[in-house]
Amino acid sequence: MIEISDEVFSALIAEVMDELPREHMDAVKNVAIVYADEPTPEQREKLRLRDDQSLFGLYEGVPLARRQGLTNLPPDKITIFKNPVLAYVDSYDQLRRQVKHTVWHEIAHYFGLDHPAIHALENGHKND
């Protein structure tokens, strides 16, 4: 497992967001993209995660596809979980790729894609 500071991890998230397709990122509105060390017990319970399961990122909100014109919704939130990602990678290059993939994956949820649709896109072309 590699170790990096919170500041470097935060900067890495911002860097990989800048690398994602501009047309998609420009469409992301009212979304806080943050990081945390670990998912909270409430997040783990809501997702029914077992103790042996890791979570790299989480989208919380109402996907665009389900909003049906609603405008008075609270901000959406994407959280990238630092410690599970760091435990998964062996190098800074792997970390960068995993963070980019995780951010992209959670933004796909914001646009309303479910896991089968995301996996189909990933198998059609890699995003890094």
Disulfide bonds with the S-S distance in Angstrom:
none
